[in-house]
Amino acid sequence: MLQVSYIRDNREQVLERLAVKNFKQPDLVDEIIQLDERRRLTQTQMDSVSAQANAAARQIGELMRAGKKEEAESLKANTGTWKGEIQTLSEQLAAIEDELQQKLVLLPNLPHSSVPKGLTPEDNEVVLENGIKPALPENALPHWELAAKYNLIDFELGVKITGAGFPVYKNKGAKLQRALINYFIDEGEKAGYSEVSVPLMVNEASGFGTSQLPDKEGQMYFVGIDNLYLIPTAEVPITNMYRDVILKAADLPVKNCGHTPCFRREAGSYGAHVRGLNRLHQFDKVEIVQVTHPDKSYETLEQMSQHVRGLLQKLGLPYRVLRLCGGDMGFGSALTYDMETWSAAQKRWLEVSSVSNFESFQSNRLKLRFRNEEGKTQLAHTLNGSALALPRIVATLLENNQTENGIKIPEVLVPYTRFEWIN
């Protein structure tokens, strides 16, 4: 959530950056500024009346001690009026603050100055491309056919048990899934991330803290009877570990990683491009999360991006990095890099990771602060990234490594799978 003081002091810049994100309600900025002016005026009035009432209370005490009872009683008669004014102003202030909060949460984060303008994924900027796209024979199979051929994933059984988008991993498919999770966690720990195991459901406060609510409630599974949400990513519970926390500057950066299943409704996702593992309602992912000093967050973003790229390189997957345009960015992100792997059988790029810097947008909602060298508290910056999401990694590993003899397992995974081939 943006800070009101920043919006008030930087109106033109705020409007300019929101335009890059294609925000459709620019008038909301002026409404927020006007509400803030009303809030400050009402607060000033209430403080003034409170000061008069407090001064009168002291004067009444002095008069009583001096034996001037009549003067004290005369002054005391005004206290009821002051109390009524304070009560009225307090109610007005609460209503203004509530309206201000409701409007503030509708504003997305401001994009970083490097974010390109654009409306759709086609406007994203390709930052770099790495690796050689494998040349497969004409009879190469997409991953869903390979999964059926080698009895790795049963999509129809998942439909029977739950519905479309909930696959059942079997045999070496299940072992490959578990191997990737363990490998990604181990690589995260080598990079200094502390592993955590977190709940798979969160409350409304947690969803608000990381800006899934009120922006993405339609994409989250809701357990109505308990007012809980199934997590769309481990980012939500891991980042919320630090809600209402004041860290020491010496503790920064805080680095956590964790594996969870993720649950997304993906409403409106249909067609050949979502076939197989390309888009699921439940999938596994290892997430990396950092809480950093504001001066270090963009350096941290590059480090996190390099970590993800390193995983893709070690798996032998060709990939590219995109800087998302304003129209394709998440609500809370200031800058996002997407990592995509090349699917040789489908002949297209598949997104496997997003790494984002939220600056202070989440921490303002979370009240996540640190105490700086001067002893004052200030908002920290939060970042997160997929390292990595499994479905499309599995898809590209199966497709890109298929041979006449079966599917070759990348060397770095063999200690985890304990087999070199799927055949």
C-alpha positions in Angstrom: 0.0 0.0 0.0 1.3 3.4 -0.9 2.0 5.9 1.9 -0.4 8.9 1.9 2.4 11.3 2.6 4.2 10.2 -0.5 1.1 10.5 -2.6 0.5 14.0 -1.3 4.0 15.2 -1.8 4.5 13.6 -5.2 1.1 13.8 -6.9 2.4 14.3 -10.5 5.0 11.5 -10.2 2.4 9.1 -8.8 0.0 9.8 -11.7 2.8 9.4 -14.2 3.9 6.0 -12.8 0.3 4.8 -12.4 -0.2 5.5 -16.1 2.7 3.2 -16.9 0.7 0.5 -15.1 -2.4 1.4 -17.1 -4.3 2.3 -14.0 -7.8 3.3 -15.0 -8.8 5.4 -12.0 -6.4 8.4 -11.8 -9.1 10.5 -10.1 -8.7 8.3 -7.1 -5.3 10.0 -6.4 -7.0 13.4 -5.9 -9.8 11.8 -3.8 -7.1 10.4 -1.5 -5.3 13.7 -1.2 -8.6 15.5 -0.4 -9.5 12.9 2.2 -6.1 13.2 3.7 -6.6 17.0 4.0 -10.0 16.5 5.7 -8.4 14.0 8.0 -5.6 16.3 9.0 -8.0 19.3 9.4 -10.3 17.2 11.6 -7.4 15.9 13.6 -6.2 19.5 14.2 -9.7 20.6 15.3 -10.0 17.6 17.7 -6.5 18.3 19.1 -7.4 22.0 19.6 -10.6 21.2 21.5 -8.8 18.5 23.5 -6.2 21.0 24.4 -8.9 23.5 25.6 -10.5 20.8 27.6 -7.3 19.7 29.2 -6.3 23.3 30.0 -9.7 23.8 31.6 -9.4 20.7 33.7 -6.1 21.9 35.1 -7.5 25.3 35.7 -10.5 23.8 37.5 -8.2 21.9 39.8 -6.2 25.0 40.6 -9.4 26.9 41.3 -10.7 24.2 43.6 -7.4 24.1 45.5 -7.6 27.9 45.8 -11.1 27.6 47.3 -12.7 29.4 44.3 -15.5 26.8 44.0 -18.0 29.1 42.1 -15.4 29.9 39.4 -14.5 26.3 39.1 -18.1 25.2 38.8 -18.7 27.9 36.1 -15.8 26.6 34.1 -16.8 23.0 34.6 -20.1 23.7 32.9 -18.3 24.1 29.6 -16.6 20.7 29.8 -19.7 18.9 28.6 -19.7 21.0 25.4 -16.0 20.1 24.9 -16.6 16.5 25.4 -19.5 16.5 22.9 -17.3 18.2 20.3 -14.5 15.8 20.9 -16.9 12.8 20.5 -18.3 14.3 17.3 -14.9 15.0 15.8 -13.6 11.6 16.8 -16.5 9.9 15.0 -15.9 12.1 11.9 -12.2 11.3 12.0 -12.8 7.5 12.2 -15.2 7.7 9.2 -12.7 9.7 7.2 -9.9 7.3 8.0 -12.0 4.3 7.1 -12.9 5.9 3.7 -9.3 6.9 3.1 -8.1 3.3 3.8 -10.7 1.8 1.5 -9.5 4.1 -1.3 -5.8 3.6 -0.6 -6.0 -0.2 -1.0 -7.4 0.3 -4.5 -4.1 1.9 -5.7 -1.5 -0.5 -7.1 2.2 -0.2 -6.4 4.1 2.3 -8.5 6.3 0.7 -11.2 10.0 1.2 -11.1 11.4 3.7 -13.7 12.9 0.8 -15.7 9.5 -0.8 -16.3 8.5 -0.5 -20.0 5.1 0.8 -21.0 2.7 -1.7 -22.5 -0.6 -3.5 -22.1 0.0 -7.2 -22.8 2.7 -9.9 -22.5 3.7 -9.1 -26.1 5.0 -5.7 -24.7 7.4 -7.3 -22.2 11.1 -6.7 -22.7 13.4 -9.6 -23.3 16.4 -8.9 -21.1 18.5 -12.0 -22.1 18.3 -15.4 -23.5 20.5 -18.3 -22.6 21.1 -21.9 -23.8 20.6 -23.8 -27.0 17.1 -24.9 -28.0 17.2 -28.7 -28.5 16.3 -30.0 -31.9 13.9 -32.8 -31.5 12.8 -35.3 -34.2 9.6 -34.8 -36.0 7.8 -37.5 -34.0 8.7 -35.8 -30.6 5.9 -35.9 -28.1 4.5 -33.2 -25.8 4.8 -33.8 -22.1 1.2 -35.0 -21.7 1.8 -37.8 -24.2 5.1 -38.7 -22.6 3.4 -38.8 -19.2 0.9 -41.3 -20.5 3.6 -43.3 -22.4 5.8 -43.8 -19.3 2.9 -43.8 -16.7 4.2 -40.7 -15.0 1.1 -38.5 -14.6 -2.6 -39.4 -14.7 -4.6 -36.4 -15.6 -7.9 -38.3 -15.9 -7.6 -39.8 -12.5 -7.1 -36.3 -11.1 -10.4 -35.3 -12.8 -12.1 -38.3 -11.2 -10.8 -37.5 -7.7 -11.2 -33.7 -7.8 -11.5 -32.1 -11.2 -9.5 -30.7 -14.1 -6.2 -29.2 -13.1 -5.5 -31.6 -10.3 -3.1 -34.2 -11.8 -2.0 -37.4 -10.0 1.8 -38.0 -10.2 2.8 -41.7 -10.3 5.9 -43.9 -10.2 8.9 -42.0 -11.6 6.8 -39.0 -12.2 6.1 -38.7 -8.5 9.8 -39.3 -7.7 10.9 -36.7 -10.2 8.5 -34.2 -8.5 9.9 -35.0 -5.1 13.5 -34.8 -6.4 13.0 -31.4 -7.8 11.5 -30.1 -4.6 14.4 -31.4 -2.5 17.0 -30.1 -5.1 15.5 -26.6 -5.1 15.3 -26.4 -1.3 19.0 -27.6 -1.0 20.1 -25.0 -3.6 18.2 -22.3 -1.6 19.9 -23.3 1.6 23.3 -23.1 -0.2 22.4 -19.6 -1.1 21.7 -18.6 2.5 18.0 -19.1 2.7 16.5 -20.7 5.8 13.9 -23.4 5.1 10.5 -23.0 6.7 7.4 -25.1 6.5 4.3 -23.0 6.6 0.4 -23.4 6.7 -1.4 -24.0 3.5 -4.3 -21.7 4.5 -4.2 -18.1 5.6 -6.5 -15.7 7.2 -7.8 -12.4 5.7 -5.2 -10.3 7.4 -2.4 -12.3 5.8 -4.0 -12.1 2.3 -4.3 -8.3 2.8 -0.7 -8.0 4.0 0.8 -9.4 0.8 -1.8 -7.6 -1.4 -3.7 -10.7 -2.6 -6.7 -9.1 -1.0 -8.7 -7.3 -2.0 -7.2 -7.6 -5.5 -7.2 -11.4 -6.2 -9.9 -12.9 -4.1 -11.6 -14.2 -7.2 -8.6 -16.3 -8.0 -8.2 -17.8 -4.5 -10.0 -20.8 -3.1 -12.0 -19.7 -0.1 -13.0 -21.9 2.9 -16.1 -19.9 3.8 -17.0 -21.6 7.1 -13.7 -20.7 8.6 -13.0 -17.5 6.6 -9.7 -18.9 5.4 -8.0 -18.9 2.0 -5.9 -21.7 0.4 -2.6 -20.1 -0.4 -1.8 -19.2 -4.1 1.9 -19.2 -3.3 4.2 -19.7 -0.2 5.0 -16.0 -0.5 1.8 -15.3 1.5 2.5 -17.2 4.7 6.3 -16.8 4.6 6.1 -13.0 4.2 3.4 -12.8 6.9 5.7 -14.4 9.4 7.0 -10.8 9.7 3.7 -9.0 10.0 3.7 -6.4 12.9 7.4 -7.1 13.5 10.2 -4.6 14.0 13.6 -6.0 12.9 17.0 -4.8 13.7 19.0 -3.3 10.8 21.7 -5.9 11.6 19.2 -8.7 11.0 18.7 -7.7 7.3 18.5 -9.3 4.9 16.1 -12.0 6.2 16.1 -14.9 3.8 13.6 -17.7 3.8 12.7 -20.5 1.4 9.9 -23.0 1.6 8.0 -25.6 -0.4 4.2 -25.7 -0.5 1.5 -26.9 -2.8 -0.2 -23.8 -4.4 -3.9 -23.4 -5.2 -5.3 -21.1 -7.9 -8.7 -21.1 -9.4 -7.3 -19.8 -12.7 -10.8 -18.8 -13.7 -11.2 -18.2 -17.5 -8.2 -20.3 -18.5 -9.1 -22.6 -21.4 -7.6 -23.8 -24.6 -4.7 -25.8 -26.0 -2.1 -23.5 -24.3 -3.2 -24.7 -20.8 -3.1 -28.4 -21.7 -1.3 -30.9 -19.5 0.9 -29.3 -16.9 0.8 -25.8 -18.6 -1.8 -24.5 -16.1 -3.1 -26.2 -13.0 -5.3 -25.5 -10.1 -2.9 -27.2 -7.7 0.9 -27.4 -8.1 4.0 -27.5 -6.1 6.5 -24.7 -5.8 9.6 -23.7 -3.9 9.5 -20.0 -3.0 12.4 -17.7 -2.0 11.5 -14.6 0.1 13.7 -11.8 1.3 13.2 -8.8 3.7 15.8 -6.2 2.9 17.1 -2.7 3.6 15.5 -0.3 1.1 18.9 0.7 -0.2 19.7 -2.9 -1.1 16.4 -4.2 -2.6 17.3 -3.8 -6.3 20.7 -5.3 -5.8 18.8 -8.1 -4.0 16.4 -8.5 -6.9 19.3 -9.1 -9.3 20.8 -11.7 -6.9 17.5 -13.5 -6.7 17.1 -13.4 -10.5 20.6 -14.9 -10.8 19.8 -17.6 -8.4 16.8 -18.7 -10.5 18.8 -18.5 -13.7 21.5 -20.7 -12.0 18.9 -23.4 -11.3 17.8 -23.4 -14.9 21.3 -23.6 -16.2 22.2 -26.5 -13.9 19.1 -28.3 -15.2 20.3 -27.8 -18.7 17.2 -25.8 -19.8 17.3 -23.0 -22.3 15.7 -20.0 -20.8 15.0 -16.3 -21.3 14.4 -13.4 -18.8 11.7 -10.8 -19.4 11.2 -7.5 -17.7 7.4 -7.2 -17.4 5.7 -4.2 -18.9 3.3 -2.0 -16.8 0.2 -3.7 -18.0 1.4 -7.3 -17.3 2.7 -6.7 -13.8 1.2 -7.7 -10.5 -0.8 -5.3 -8.4 1.8 -5.0 -5.7 5.0 -5.3 -7.7 7.4 -2.4 -8.5 9.5 -4.5 -10.9 9.1 -8.1 -12.0 11.4 -10.5 -13.9 9.7 -13.5 -15.5 11.9 -16.6 -16.4 10.7 -18.7 -19.2 12.0 -22.1 -20.4 11.8 -23.3 -24.0 9.4 -26.2 -24.5 10.9 -28.0 -27.5 7.9 -30.2 -28.3 5.3 -27.4 -27.9 7.7 -25.0 -29.6 7.0 -22.1 -27.2 8.2 -20.4 -24.1 6.7 -21.4 -20.7 6.9 -19.2 -17.7 8.5 -21.0 -14.7 9.3 -18.2 -12.3 8.5 -14.6 -11.4 10.9 -12.6 -9.2 9.5 -9.3 -7.9 10.5 -6.4 -5.8 7.6 -4.9 -3.9 9.6 -2.2 -2.3 7.6 -1.0 0.8 4.2 -1.7 -0.7 3.7 -5.0 1.2 5.6 -3.9 4.3 3.3 -0.8 4.7 0.3 -3.2 4.8 2.2 -5.6 7.0 3.6 -2.9 9.4 6.9 -4.7 8.8 9.7 -2.3 9.9 13.2 -2.2 11.0 15.1 0.0 13.4 17.8 2.0 11.6 21.2 3.2 12.8 19.6 6.3 14.3 17.2 4.2 16.3 14.2 5.2 14.2 11.8 2.7 12.6 11.2 2.6 8.8 9.6 0.3 6.4 11.6 -2.6 5.0 11.4 -3.8 1.4 10.1 -7.3 0.5 10.9 -9.5 -2.5 10.0 -13.0 -3.6 10.4 -15.4 -6.4 9.7 -18.9 -7.6 12.7 -21.0 -7.3 11.1 -22.9 -8.9 7.5 -23.7 -9.9 7.4 -27.4 -10.8 4.7 -28.1 -13.4 6.3 -26.4 -16.4 9.8 -27.4 -15.3 8.6 -31.0 -15.3 7.0 -30.4 -18.7 10.2 -29.0 -20.3 12.4 -31.6 -18.7 10.3 -34.4 -20.1 10.0 -32.8 -23.6 13.5 -31.5 -24.1 15.3 -34.7 -22.8 13.3 -37.3 -24.7 15.3 -39.7 -26.8 14.8 -43.0 -28.6 15.9 -44.8 -25.3 13.7 -42.8 -23.0 13.9 -39.6 -21.1 17.4 -38.6 -19.7 17.4 -37.2 -16.2 19.7 -34.1 -15.7 22.9 -35.0 -13.9 22.2 -32.7 -10.9 18.9 -34.5 -10.2 20.3 -38.1 -10.3 21.4 -38.1 -6.6 17.8 -37.1 -5.8 15.9 -39.4 -8.2 18.3 -42.3 -7.9 17.7 -43.1 -11.5 19.2 -41.7 -14.7 16.5 -42.6 -17.2 12.7 -42.8 -17.5 12.0 -45.7 -19.9 
